[in-house]
Amino acid sequence: MDDMFQTLQEFMAHTDGATYLLIIGALIGIGGFWHFLTQRNGDE
């Protein structure tokens, strides 16, 4: 069975990509949560 990563370079490229996706997802989530917290109620 072949290993997923043959070199350290491949491993670092894979983990960098995953990290960037997690950071982008967290920023979108924080923005949505901030919008939820600061939205105004129409009754007031």
N, C-alpha and C positions, 0 to 999 in steps of 0.2 A: 504494500500500500504506500502510495506517495505521500510525503509530508506536504502540508499546505504551504509552508514557507521554507524555501531552500536557503535563503540568505537573510542576514539581518536587514539588509536594504529592503527586501520584500516585506518583511514584518513591519518595519517602520513606516513604509508607504501605506500599508493596510491600516495600521492603528491611527495614523494621521488622518486618513480619510474618515474613519469612524468617529474620531474626536471632533472633526469639523462638522459632521452631520449632527452630533449631539449638541454642540454649541449653537448651531443654527436653530435646532428644535427648541432648545431652552430659551433662546431670545424671542422666538415667535410665541412661545407659551407665556413668557413674562409679559410681553406686549399685550396679549389677549387678556391676561389676568388683570393688568393695570387698567385696561379699557373697561373691564367688568366692574372694577372697584370704583372707577371715577365716572361712570355713566350717570346721567341725571335722570331722575324719575319724572315722568310727564305730569304727575298730579300736582307737583309743587309750583 
